[in-house]
Amino acid sequence: MNIGVIKDPKQGESRVGMTPENVNRLVQSGNKVFVEKNAGLGSGFPDNLYEEVGAMIVDTKDAWNVDLVVKVKEPMKEEFKYFKEDLIIWGFLHLAASKEVVEAMVNAKVTAISGENISIDGVLELLKPMSAIAGRRAVNLGQYYLEKEHGGEGILLPGIDGIDPGVVVILGGGNAAENSADMALGINCKVYILELNEQRIEYLENRYKGKNIEIISSTTENLEKYIQVADVFISTILIPGAKPPKIVKEYMVKTMKPGSVIVDIAIDQGGTVETIESPTSHQDPIFEKHGVIHYAVPNMPGATPRTSTIALAQGNISYLLGISENGLEDAITSVKGLASGISIYKGHITQQGIADSSGYSYYELEALINE
């Protein structure tokens, strides 16, 4: 199989989909790998490291002229011209939040594999390390933007002897939330997690027993109450393959402390905060509304590309090898979890949440394969 590794053009994105080590494994398995010039440079992997393991360094057009393209994020508009029938595109695509990308993929009859949706026994295996990075960075970012020079309320989030630390409120109790909580507790903050699922609440209560944290049932009333005490509010809500609802209403944001900070990790899929109408970027990461600083950068792990790329590549290599060795259709049935990542199959949408958000028809993947 011919495999292309793309230099993602998304602003602030320095990750790359494959390390030289993983390229070597694909080459040794009999594949030809074409790496776009400088694709790995931002993650600390110069072109010569890819060449040494058998990859060919090519321009953008040639990197796309393959059977399988490996990206990090969803394609940008300038990349649509490279779409072609039967092309497989792999990445963290978050298609429920991008109707324009979905339309281009459907029209070109490509197959899209969304790594963030790959699930094994209920665990989003590939997204897990990215969520961990985003969750930890959310606390660091909150602490940074609380400083007065950045428009914040002017408090030191960890506090000092004799002065209480700040309060971190986390919406959602998944992997990103745990990492935010661990980070916040590590710097002595008071933490509240609002979670809906009773089993998850029980798990979190046991995990954090004896620590300065409270696990709260996520109701509208409790969200209204606890958002008012937050110095940093972190939204981590994720519905795999679908846009989350705007749970955090504008009237709630208006009740927050002046100079407090919202970090919406969920912005990749469209976000959960009503006052955030569109994503921000690493270049221009924040805006202020109702006296509250809003951070809504959709590719948060892109700011730590070395760590993120290694974690990402460790997660995707088994799937890429499975596809290249068996062909896509056989890999879908033989490689555990892969089917859950197929968002579009040859121009047909195979995830209900994406169909709902884009207005296209939904198709059962198994039925399409067996046609």
Sine and cosine of phi, psi and omega as CSV:
sin_phi,cos_phi,sin_psi,cos_psi,sin_omega,cos_omega
0.00,0.00,0.60,-0.80,0.11,-0.99
-1.00,-0.03,0.82,-0.57,-0.10,-1.00
-0.84,-0.55,0.75,-0.66,0.02,-1.00
-0.94,-0.33,0.68,-0.74,0.06,-1.00
-0.93,-0.37,0.88,-0.47,-0.19,-0.98
-0.99,-0.13,0.60,-0.80,0.20,-0.98
-1.00,0.08,0.96,-0.28,-0.11,-0.99
-0.90,0.43,0.78,-0.62,-0.02,-1.00
-1.00,0.09,-0.06,1.00,-0.02,-1.00
-0.87,0.50,0.70,-0.72,-0.05,-1.00
-0.85,0.53,0.77,-0.64,0.05,-1.00
0.98,0.18,0.11,0.99,-0.04,-1.00
-0.99,-0.16,0.94,-0.33,-0.01,-1.00
-0.93,-0.38,0.01,1.00,0.05,-1.00
-0.96,0.29,0.30,-0.95,0.09,-1.00
-0.70,-0.72,0.47,-0.88,-0.14,-0.99
-0.96,0.27,-0.32,0.95,-0.02,-1.00
-0.60,-0.80,0.65,-0.76,0.14,-0.99
-1.00,0.08,0.29,-0.96,0.09,-1.00
-0.83,0.56,-0.59,0.81,0.02,-1.00
-0.85,0.52,-0.69,0.72,-0.01,-1.00
-0.96,0.29,-0.57,0.82,0.10,-1.00
-0.87,0.50,-0.67,0.75,0.03,-1.00
-0.85,0.53,-0.67,0.74,0.00,-1.00
-0.90,0.43,-0.62,0.78,0.02,-1.00
-0.94,0.35,-0.64,0.77,0.03,-1.00
-0.91,0.42,-0.69,0.72,0.01,-1.00
-0.89,0.45,-0.39,0.92,0.02,-1.00
-1.00,0.07,0.03,1.00,0.09,-1.00
0.98,-0.18,0.17,0.99,0.00,-1.00
-1.00,-0.06,0.38,-0.92,0.17,-0.98
-0.98,-0.21,0.79,-0.62,-0.05,-1.00
-0.89,-0.45,0.80,-0.59,-0.01,-1.00
-0.92,-0.39,0.91,-0.41,-0.06,-1.00
-0.97,-0.24,0.82,-0.57,0.04,-1.00
-0.89,0.46,0.64,-0.77,-0.04,-1.00
-0.79,0.61,0.77,-0.63,0.04,-1.00
0.91,0.41,0.31,0.95,-0.02,-1.00
-0.86,0.50,-0.60,0.80,-0.07,-1.00
-0.99,-0.15,0.01,1.00,-0.13,-0.99
-0.87,0.49,-0.67,0.74,-0.03,-1.00
-0.91,0.41,-0.33,0.94,0.03,-1.00
-0.98,-0.19,0.11,0.99,0.03,-1.00
1.00,0.03,0.32,0.95,0.01,-1.00
-0.86,-0.50,1.00,-0.03,0.00,-1.00
-0.94,0.35,0.27,-0.96,-0.09,-1.00
-0.82,0.57,-0.62,0.79,-0.09,-1.00
-0.88,0.47,-0.48,0.88,0.02,-1.00
-0.93,0.37,-0.55,0.83,0.07,-1.00
-0.96,0.28,-0.64,0.77,0.01,-1.00
-0.89,0.46,-0.60,0.80,-0.04,-1.00
-0.90,0.44,-0.39,0.92,0.00,-1.00
-0.97,-0.25,0.20,0.98,0.15,-0.99
0.97,-0.25,0.06,1.00,0.04,-1.00
-0.98,0.19,0.38,-0.92,0.10,-0.99
-0.96,-0.29,0.76,-0.65,0.01,-1.00
-1.00,0.00,0.83,-0.56,-0.13,-0.99
-0.69,-0.72,0.10,-0.99,0.07,-1.00
-0.99,0.14,0.04,-1.00,-0.09,-1.00
-0.86,0.51,-0.73,0.68,-0.06,-1.00
-0.85,0.52,-0.70,0.71,-0.04,-1.00
-0.95,0.31,-0.51,0.86,0.05,-1.00
-0.92,0.40,-0.48,0.88,0.03,-1.00
-1.00,0.06,-0.33,0.94,-0.08,-1.00
-1.00,0.08,0.89,0.45,-0.11,-0.99
-0.66,-0.75,-0.09,-1.00,0.05,-1.00
-1.00,0.05,-0.59,0.81,-0.08,-1.00
-0.69,-0.72,0.83,-0.55,0.03,-1.00
-0.97,-0.25,0.74,-0.67,0.05,-1.00
-0.94,-0.34,0.92,-0.40,0.04,-1.00
-0.90,-0.43,0.01,-1.00,0.16,-0.99
-0.98,-0.22,-0.81,0.59,-0.06,-1.00
-0.92,-0.40,0.05,-1.00,-0.02,-1.00
-0.87,0.50,0.52,-0.85,0.02,-1.00
-0.88,0.47,0.58,-0.81,0.12,-0.99
-1.00,0.06,0.28,-0.96,-0.06,-1.00
-0.83,0.55,-0.60,0.80,-0.03,-1.00
-0.94,0.35,-0.20,0.98,0.02,-1.00
-1.00,-0.07,-0.20,0.98,-0.05,-1.00
-0.85,0.52,-0.52,0.86,-0.06,-1.00
-0.90,0.43,-0.28,0.96,0.00,-1.00
-1.00,-0.01,-0.12,0.99,0.00,-1.00
-0.91,0.41,0.60,-0.80,0.05,-1.00
-0.48,-0.88,0.36,-0.93,-0.01,-1.00
-0.85,0.52,0.70,-0.72,0.04,-1.00
0.97,0.26,0.01,1.00,0.12,-0.99
-0.92,0.39,0.65,-0.76,0.10,-0.99
-0.97,-0.26,0.80,-0.61,0.02,-1.00
-0.90,-0.43,0.83,-0.56,-0.02,-1.00
-0.92,-0.39,0.70,-0.71,0.08,-1.00
0.14,-0.99,-0.04,-1.00,0.17,-0.98
-1.00,0.04,1.00,-0.02,-0.27,-0.96
-1.00,-0.05,-0.47,0.88,0.05,-1.00
0.71,0.70,0.82,0.57,-0.16,-0.99
-0.95,0.30,-0.39,0.92,0.01,-1.00
-0.89,0.46,-0.37,0.93,-0.02,-1.00
-0.99,-0.16,0.12,0.99,-0.11,-0.99
-0.63,-0.78,0.99,0.15,-0.02,-1.00
-0.88,0.48,-0.58,0.81,-0.02,-1.00
-0.89,0.46,-0.67,0.74,0.02,-1.00
-0.92,0.38,-0.68,0.74,0.02,-1.00
-0.85,0.52,-0.72,0.69,-0.01,-1.00
-0.86,0.51,-0.69,0.72,0.00,-1.00
-0.91,0.42,-0.63,0.78,0.00,-1.00
-0.94,0.35,-0.67,0.74,0.02,-1.00
-0.88,0.47,-0.73,0.69,-0.03,-1.00
-0.89,0.46,-0.56,0.83,-0.03,-1.00
-1.00,0.05,-0.12,0.99,0.01,-1.00
0.88,0.48,0.67,0.74,0.06,-1.00
-1.00,0.04,0.18,-0.98,0.15,-0.99
-0.94,-0.35,0.78,-0.63,-0.03,-1.00
-0.90,-0.44,0.80,-0.60,0.05,-1.00
-0.92,-0.38,0.90,-0.43,-0.04,-1.00
-1.00,-0.09,0.97,-0.22,-0.06,-1.00
-0.85,0.52,-0.51,0.86,-0.04,-1.00
-0.92,0.39,-0.29,0.96,-0.02,-1.00
-0.99,-0.13,-0.12,0.99,-0.03,-1.00
-0.92,0.40,0.85,-0.52,-0.12,-0.99
-0.80,-0.60,0.73,-0.68,0.10,-0.99
-0.81,-0.59,0.89,-0.45,-0.03,-1.00
0.80,0.60,0.65,0.76,0.07,-1.00
0.99,0.12,-0.01,1.00,-0.01,-1.00
-0.97,-0.26,0.79,-0.61,0.04,-1.00
-0.99,0.17,1.00,0.05,-0.23,-0.97
-0.86,0.50,-0.71,0.70,-0.06,-1.00
-0.98,0.18,-0.52,0.86,-0.01,-1.00
-0.97,0.24,-0.42,0.91,-0.12,-0.99
-0.79,0.62,-0.78,0.62,0.01,-1.00
-0.92,0.39,-0.54,0.84,0.04,-1.00
-0.93,0.37,-0.62,0.78,0.05,-1.00
-0.90,0.43,-0.62,0.79,0.03,-1.00
-0.88,0.47,-0.70,0.72,0.01,-1.00
-0.90,0.43,-0.73,0.69,0.00,-1.00
-0.88,0.47,-0.67,0.75,0.00,-1.00
-0.88,0.47,-0.68,0.74,0.01,-1.00
-0.94,0.33,-0.66,0.76,0.01,-1.00
-0.91,0.41,-0.51,0.86,-0.03,-1.00
-0.85,0.53,-0.64,0.76,0.02,-1.00
-0.94,0.35,-0.69,0.73,0.05,-1.00
-0.86,0.52,-0.68,0.73,-0.01,-1.00
-0.92,0.40,-0.67,0.74,0.04,-1.00
-0.85,0.52,-0.70,0.72,0.01,-1.00
-0.88,0.47,-0.66,0.75,-0.02,-1.00
-0.91,0.42,-0.74,0.67,-0.09,-1.00
-0.98,0.19,-0.16,0.99,0.14,-0.99
-0.96,0.29,-0.29,0.96,0.01,-1.00
-0.91,0.42,0.59,-0.81,-0.11,-0.99
-0.86,0.51,-0.62,0.79,-0.05,-1.00
-0.92,0.40,-0.29,0.96,0.04,-1.00
-0.98,-0.19,0.13,0.99,0.02,-1.00
0.99,-0.11,0.02,1.00,-0.05,-1.00
-0.98,0.18,0.03,-1.00,-0.08,-1.00
-0.96,0.27,-0.14,0.99,0.12,-0.99
1.00,0.07,0.48,0.87,0.04,-1.00
-0.95,-0.32,0.43,-0.90,0.15,-0.99
-1.00,-0.02,0.92,-0.39,-0.15,-0.99
-0.82,0.58,-0.67,0.74,0.00,-1.00
-0.97,0.26,-0.21,0.98,-0.09,-1.00
0.94,0.33,-0.05,-1.00,0.11,-0.99
-0.60,-0.80,0.06,-1.00,0.02,-1.00
-0.83,0.56,0.82,-0.57,0.03,-1.00
1.00,0.01,-0.15,0.99,0.02,-1.00
-0.78,-0.63,0.82,-0.57,-0.08,-1.00
-0.88,0.47,0.55,-0.84,0.12,-0.99
-0.96,0.29,0.15,-0.99,0.05,-1.00
-0.98,0.20,0.08,-1.00,-0.04,-1.00
-0.93,-0.38,0.77,-0.64,0.07,-1.00
-0.92,-0.39,0.85,-0.53,0.03,-1.00
-0.93,-0.37,0.79,-0.62,-0.09,-1.00
-0.88,-0.48,0.82,-0.57,0.04,-1.00
-1.00,-0.08,0.88,-0.47,-0.08,-1.00
0.98,-0.20,0.53,-0.85,-0.09,-1.00
-0.83,-0.56,0.50,0.86,-0.02,-1.00
-1.00,0.05,-0.41,-0.91,-0.09,-1.00
-0.90,0.44,-0.70,0.71,0.03,-1.00
-0.88,0.47,-0.65,0.76,0.00,-1.00
-0.89,0.46,-0.68,0.73,0.03,-1.00
-0.86,0.50,-0.68,0.73,-0.01,-1.00
-0.93,0.36,-0.59,0.80,0.11,-0.99
-0.89,0.45,-0.70,0.71,-0.01,-1.00
-0.89,0.46,-0.70,0.71,0.01,-1.00
-0.86,0.51,-0.68,0.73,-0.02,-1.00
-0.91,0.40,-0.70,0.71,-0.03,-1.00
-0.92,0.40,-0.68,0.74,0.04,-1.00
-0.90,0.43,-0.56,0.83,0.00,-1.00
-0.91,0.42,-0.37,0.93,0.06,-1.00
-0.93,-0.36,0.37,0.93,0.22,-0.98
0.98,0.20,0.31,0.95,0.00,-1.00
-0.97,0.23,0.37,-0.93,0.24,-0.97
-1.00,0.08,0.75,-0.67,-0.11,-0.99
-0.81,-0.58,0.67,-0.74,0.16,-0.99
-0.83,-0.56,0.73,-0.68,0.13,-0.99
-0.91,-0.42,0.79,-0.61,0.07,-1.00
-0.98,-0.22,0.89,-0.45,-0.08,-1.00
-0.72,-0.69,0.58,-0.81,-0.08,-1.00
-1.00,-0.02,-0.64,0.77,-0.12,-0.99
-0.97,0.23,0.81,-0.59,-0.08,-1.00
-0.90,0.43,-0.64,0.77,0.02,-1.00
-0.91,0.42,-0.62,0.78,0.03,-1.00
-0.93,0.38,-0.63,0.78,0.05,-1.00
-0.85,0.52,-0.72,0.69,0.01,-1.00
-0.88,0.48,-0.68,0.73,0.03,-1.00
-0.87,0.49,-0.73,0.68,-0.03,-1.00
-0.91,0.41,-0.62,0.79,0.04,-1.00
-0.89,0.46,-0.66,0.76,0.03,-1.00
-0.94,0.34,-0.64,0.77,-0.03,-1.00
-0.90,0.44,-0.62,0.79,-0.11,-0.99
-0.95,-0.30,0.33,0.94,-0.02,-1.00
-0.83,0.56,0.76,-0.64,0.03,-1.00
1.00,0.08,-0.01,1.00,-0.01,-1.00
-0.97,-0.23,0.22,-0.98,-0.10,-0.99
-0.99,0.17,0.89,0.46,-0.09,-1.00
-0.54,-0.84,0.57,-0.82,0.09,-1.00
-0.83,-0.56,0.70,-0.72,0.05,-1.00
-0.98,-0.20,0.87,-0.49,-0.16,-0.99
-0.91,-0.42,0.62,-0.78,0.11,-0.99
-0.90,0.43,0.77,-0.64,-0.09,-1.00
-0.99,0.12,1.00,0.03,0.10,-0.99
-0.92,-0.40,0.27,-0.96,0.05,-1.00
-0.85,0.52,-0.68,0.74,-0.02,-1.00
-0.88,0.47,-0.69,0.73,0.00,-1.00
-0.94,0.33,-0.59,0.81,0.06,-1.00
-0.89,0.45,-0.69,0.72,0.05,-1.00
-0.85,0.52,-0.63,0.77,-0.06,-1.00
-0.95,0.31,-0.77,0.63,-0.18,-0.98
-0.99,0.14,-0.39,0.92,0.05,-1.00
-0.91,0.42,-0.43,0.90,-0.01,-1.00
-0.95,0.32,-0.43,0.90,-0.04,-1.00
-0.99,-0.11,-0.07,1.00,-0.09,-1.00
-0.96,0.27,0.75,-0.66,0.27,-0.96
-1.00,0.07,-0.62,0.79,0.11,-0.99
-0.80,-0.60,0.82,-0.57,0.04,-1.00
-0.91,-0.41,0.84,-0.54,-0.06,-1.00
-0.88,-0.48,0.85,-0.52,0.06,-1.00
-0.99,-0.16,0.81,-0.59,-0.06,-1.00
-0.84,-0.54,0.24,0.97,-0.10,-1.00
-0.88,0.48,0.75,-0.67,0.04,-1.00
-0.67,-0.74,0.78,-0.62,0.17,-0.99
-0.89,-0.46,0.97,-0.26,-0.10,-0.99
-0.79,0.61,0.81,-0.59,0.07,-1.00
0.97,0.24,0.14,0.99,-0.06,-1.00
-0.60,-0.80,0.37,-0.93,0.07,-1.00
-0.98,0.21,0.72,-0.69,0.07,-1.00
-0.98,0.21,0.37,-0.93,0.07,-1.00
-0.96,0.27,0.35,-0.94,0.06,-1.00
-0.99,0.15,0.99,0.13,-0.10,-1.00
-0.95,0.31,-0.62,0.78,-0.05,-1.00
-1.00,0.05,0.97,-0.24,-0.10,-1.00
-0.99,0.15,0.36,-0.93,-0.03,-1.00
-0.87,0.49,-0.62,0.79,-0.01,-1.00
-0.90,0.44,-0.48,0.88,0.06,-1.00
-0.94,0.33,-0.68,0.73,0.01,-1.00
-0.87,0.49,-0.60,0.80,0.00,-1.00
-0.89,0.46,-0.38,0.93,-0.02,-1.00
-1.00,0.00,-0.06,1.00,-0.04,-1.00
-0.96,0.26,0.32,-0.95,0.02,-1.00
-0.89,0.45,0.67,-0.74,0.12,-0.99
-0.86,0.51,0.76,-0.65,-0.01,-1.00
1.00,0.08,0.05,1.00,0.10,-1.00
-0.97,0.25,0.14,-0.99,-0.16,-0.99
-0.79,-0.62,0.72,-0.69,0.17,-0.99
-0.95,-0.31,0.77,-0.64,0.15,-0.99
-0.88,-0.47,0.91,-0.41,-0.04,-1.00
-0.98,-0.20,1.00,-0.01,0.05,-1.00
-0.89,0.46,-0.46,0.89,-0.06,-1.00
-0.96,0.27,0.02,1.00,-0.09,-1.00
-0.90,0.45,-0.40,0.92,0.06,-1.00
-0.80,0.60,-0.61,0.80,-0.05,-1.00
-0.98,-0.21,0.22,0.98,0.03,-1.00
0.88,-0.47,-0.32,0.95,0.10,-1.00
1.00,0.06,0.30,-0.96,-0.07,-1.00
-0.86,-0.52,0.06,1.00,-0.09,-1.00
-0.94,-0.34,0.85,-0.53,-0.12,-0.99
-0.90,0.45,-0.47,0.88,-0.03,-1.00
-0.99,0.14,-0.05,1.00,0.08,-1.00
-0.97,-0.23,0.97,-0.25,-0.07,-1.00
-1.00,0.06,-0.45,0.90,0.00,-1.00
-0.43,-0.90,0.37,-0.93,-0.01,-1.00
-0.91,0.42,0.41,-0.91,0.17,-0.99
-0.99,-0.17,-0.24,-0.97,-0.05,-1.00
-0.62,-0.78,0.24,-0.97,0.06,-1.00
-0.87,0.49,-0.52,0.86,-0.01,-1.00
-0.96,0.29,-0.57,0.82,-0.03,-1.00
-0.67,-0.74,0.97,0.25,-0.29,-0.96
-0.99,0.16,-0.35,0.94,-0.14,-0.99
-0.76,-0.65,0.32,-0.95,0.22,-0.97
-0.54,-0.84,0.30,-0.95,-0.02,-1.00
-0.92,-0.39,0.72,-0.69,0.08,-1.00
-0.56,-0.83,0.75,-0.67,-0.04,-1.00
0.83,0.56,0.54,0.84,0.04,-1.00
0.98,0.20,0.10,1.00,-0.05,-1.00
-0.92,-0.38,0.71,-0.70,0.04,-1.00
-0.99,0.16,0.77,-0.64,0.00,-1.00
-0.92,-0.40,0.80,-0.60,0.09,-1.00
-0.91,-0.41,0.84,-0.54,-0.12,-0.99
-0.61,-0.79,0.76,0.65,0.03,-1.00
-0.99,0.10,0.84,-0.55,-0.12,-0.99
-0.98,0.22,-0.34,0.94,0.00,-1.00
-0.90,-0.43,0.87,0.49,-0.06,-1.00
-0.82,0.57,-0.68,0.73,0.00,-1.00
-0.92,0.40,-0.23,0.97,0.04,-1.00
-0.90,0.44,-0.30,0.96,0.02,-1.00
-0.98,0.19,-0.25,0.97,0.06,-1.00
-0.83,-0.56,0.91,0.41,-0.23,-0.97
-0.91,0.40,-0.53,0.85,-0.03,-1.00
-0.90,0.44,-0.81,0.59,0.02,-1.00
-0.87,0.49,-0.71,0.70,-0.09,-1.00
-0.91,0.41,-0.67,0.74,-0.02,-1.00
-0.90,0.44,-0.69,0.72,0.00,-1.00
-0.89,0.46,-0.69,0.72,0.02,-1.00
-0.90,0.43,-0.68,0.73,-0.01,-1.00
-0.89,0.46,-0.73,0.69,-0.05,-1.00
-0.92,0.39,-0.59,0.81,0.06,-1.00
-0.88,0.47,-0.55,0.84,-0.03,-1.00
-0.98,0.20,-0.58,0.81,-0.16,-0.99
-1.00,-0.04,-0.24,0.97,-0.16,-0.99
-0.89,0.45,-0.62,0.78,-0.04,-1.00
-0.91,0.42,-0.57,0.82,0.02,-1.00
-0.95,0.30,-0.66,0.75,0.01,-1.00
-0.91,0.41,-0.64,0.77,0.07,-1.00
-0.91,0.42,-0.65,0.76,0.01,-1.00
-0.88,0.47,-0.67,0.74,0.01,-1.00
-0.92,0.38,-0.71,0.70,-0.07,-1.00
-0.94,0.35,-0.52,0.85,-0.05,-1.00
-1.00,0.09,-0.52,0.85,-0.13,-0.99
-0.93,-0.37,-0.23,0.97,-0.19,-0.98
1.00,0.09,0.46,-0.89,-0.12,-0.99
-0.87,0.50,-0.75,0.66,-0.11,-0.99
-0.88,0.47,-0.71,0.71,0.03,-1.00
-0.92,0.38,-0.60,0.80,0.01,-1.00
-0.91,0.42,-0.57,0.82,0.01,-1.00
-0.85,0.52,-0.60,0.80,-0.02,-1.00
-1.00,0.00,-0.40,0.92,-0.11,-0.99
-0.97,-0.24,-0.39,0.92,-0.02,-1.00
-0.99,-0.16,0.92,-0.40,-0.09,-1.00
-0.85,0.52,0.78,-0.63,0.07,-1.00
1.00,-0.05,-0.35,0.94,-0.11,-0.99
-0.87,0.49,-0.66,0.75,-0.04,-1.00
-0.84,0.54,-0.56,0.83,-0.03,-1.00
-0.93,0.37,-0.28,0.96,0.01,-1.00
-1.00,-0.06,-0.15,0.99,-0.02,-1.00
-0.97,0.25,0.95,-0.30,-0.02,-1.00
-1.00,-0.02,-0.62,0.78,0.03,-1.00
-0.69,-0.72,0.76,-0.65,0.03,-1.00
-0.88,-0.48,0.94,-0.33,0.01,-1.00
0.76,0.65,0.72,0.69,0.06,-1.00
1.00,0.05,-0.01,1.00,0.01,-1.00
-0.95,-0.32,0.77,-0.64,-0.04,-1.00
-0.97,0.23,0.79,-0.61,-0.10,-0.99
-0.88,-0.48,0.25,0.97,0.12,-0.99
-0.79,-0.61,0.81,-0.59,-0.14,-0.99
-0.86,0.51,-0.66,0.75,-0.03,-1.00
-0.88,0.47,-0.58,0.81,0.03,-1.00
-0.95,0.31,-0.65,0.76,0.07,-1.00
-0.87,0.50,-0.69,0.73,-0.02,-1.00
-0.89,0.45,-0.69,0.73,-0.08,-1.00
-0.98,0.20,-0.39,0.92,-0.07,-1.00
-0.98,-0.19,-0.28,0.96,0.00,-1.00
1.00,0.09,0.16,0.99,0.05,-1.00
-1.00,-0.05,0.25,-0.97,0.04,-1.00
-0.96,0.27,0.47,-0.88,0.04,-1.00
-0.98,-0.18,0.64,-0.77,0.02,-1.00
-0.79,-0.61,0.61,-0.79,0.11,-0.99
-0.96,0.29,0.80,-0.59,-0.04,-1.00
-0.86,0.50,-0.70,0.72,-0.04,-1.00
-0.87,0.49,-0.64,0.77,0.00,-1.00
-0.91,0.40,-0.63,0.78,0.01,-1.00
-0.91,0.41,-0.66,0.75,-0.02,-1.00
-0.91,0.40,-0.57,0.82,-0.08,-1.00
-1.00,0.05,0.01,1.00,0.00,-1.00
-0.90,0.44,0.00,0.00,0.00,0.00
